[in-house]
Amino acid sequence: MRDWHGEKVIDPAGDKIGELEGVYVDTTTDQPSFVTVRVGFIGRYRLVFVPVAGATVSPNAVRVRYDKKIVSDAPAIDTDGELTAADEPAVFEHYGLPYDGATGRRLARR
């Protein structure tokens, strides 16, 4: 997945969402769980979180299973920021995914 850095991320309709910036793994399984996608425009970029489940990779892009509008409205961090423990549940909630933080943080950047 590190090879995906900088790749174009597109939605199911083929619309470009942004560029893949980072990979977050589930701390309970050490498997990729979310990617961050750089969205915005020059000087005002932010990183939004998108689930990896259901994503497919082609030679030119990573296709996620969520529409561009849903992804654009997802929780985000600054390009030099980090996801806080307090903000982590909102990432899962935005996509309707279950979140169990009883064992601690669920996401770690790799």
C-alpha positions as CSV (number, residue, x, y, z in Angstrom):
1,M,0.0,0.0,0.0
2,R,2.9,2.3,0.4
3,D,3.2,2.3,-3.4
4,W,-0.2,3.9,-3.5
5,H,1.1,7.2,-2.1
6,G,0.4,10.0,-4.5
7,E,-2.0,7.9,-6.6
8,K,-5.3,9.4,-7.8
9,V,-8.3,8.3,-5.7
10,I,-11.6,8.1,-7.6
11,D,-15.2,7.3,-6.6
12,P,-17.4,4.6,-8.1
13,A,-18.4,6.9,-10.9
14,G,-14.8,7.6,-11.8
15,D,-14.8,11.1,-10.4
16,K,-11.4,12.2,-9.0
17,I,-11.6,12.8,-5.2
18,G,-7.9,13.6,-4.6
19,E,-4.5,12.0,-4.1
20,L,-3.8,9.3,-1.7
21,E,-1.6,10.6,1.1
22,G,-1.3,8.0,3.9
23,V,-2.5,4.6,5.2
24,Y,-3.9,3.9,8.6
25,V,-4.1,0.4,9.9
26,D,-6.5,-1.1,12.4
27,T,-4.5,-1.5,15.6
28,T,-6.3,-4.8,16.5
29,T,-5.4,-6.5,13.2
30,D,-2.5,-4.5,11.8
31,Q,-4.4,-4.5,8.5
32,P,-5.1,-1.4,6.3
33,S,-8.3,0.2,7.4
34,F,-8.4,3.8,6.1
35,V,-6.5,6.0,3.8
36,T,-6.1,9.7,3.9
37,V,-6.8,11.6,0.6
38,R,-5.6,15.1,0.0
39,V,-8.4,17.3,-1.2
40,G,-8.9,21.0,-1.6
41,F,-7.1,23.5,-3.7
42,I,-3.7,25.2,-3.7
43,G,-2.9,26.6,-0.2
44,R,-6.0,25.1,1.4
45,Y,-5.5,21.3,1.3
46,R,-6.8,18.9,4.0
47,L,-6.7,15.2,4.5
48,V,-10.0,13.3,4.6
49,F,-10.3,9.7,5.8
50,V,-11.8,7.0,3.5
51,P,-12.3,3.3,4.4
52,V,-10.1,0.8,2.5
53,A,-12.8,-1.9,2.5
54,G,-14.1,-2.4,-1.0
55,A,-11.3,-0.4,-2.7
56,T,-9.8,-1.6,-5.9
57,V,-6.5,-0.7,-7.5
58,S,-5.8,-0.1,-11.1
59,P,-2.6,1.0,-12.8
60,N,-3.7,4.7,-12.6
61,A,-5.9,5.0,-9.6
62,V,-7.4,3.7,-6.4
63,R,-11.2,3.4,-6.6
64,V,-13.0,3.6,-3.3
65,R,-16.6,2.5,-2.8
66,Y,-17.8,5.9,-1.5
67,D,-19.1,8.8,-3.6
68,K,-17.0,12.0,-3.8
69,K,-19.6,14.0,-1.9
70,I,-19.6,11.6,1.1
71,V,-15.8,11.6,1.1
72,S,-15.6,15.4,0.8
73,D,-17.8,15.7,3.9
74,A,-15.7,13.2,5.9
75,P,-13.7,14.1,9.0
76,A,-10.4,15.7,8.1
77,I,-7.1,16.8,9.5
78,D,-4.6,19.4,8.3
79,T,-1.9,18.2,5.9
80,D,0.6,18.4,8.8
81,G,-1.9,17.3,11.5
82,E,-2.7,14.0,13.1
83,L,-6.0,12.2,14.1
84,T,-6.6,12.6,17.8
85,A,-8.1,9.9,19.9
86,A,-11.2,12.1,20.6
87,D,-11.8,12.5,16.8
88,E,-11.3,8.9,15.9
89,P,-14.9,7.7,16.5
90,A,-16.3,10.4,14.2
91,V,-14.3,8.9,11.3
92,F,-16.0,5.5,11.7
93,E,-19.4,7.1,12.4
94,H,-19.3,9.2,9.2
95,Y,-19.2,6.0,7.1
96,G,-21.7,4.1,9.4
97,L,-19.0,1.7,10.5
98,P,-18.9,0.2,14.0
99,Y,-16.4,1.6,16.4
100,D,-15.1,-0.1,19.6
101,G,-12.5,2.0,21.3
102,A,-12.6,0.0,24.5
103,T,-9.2,-1.4,23.9
104,G,-7.6,2.0,23.0
105,R,-6.9,3.6,19.7
106,R,-8.2,1.8,16.6
107,L,-6.2,3.6,13.9
108,A,-2.4,4.1,13.5
109,R,-0.6,5.7,10.6
110,R,1.9,3.5,8.8
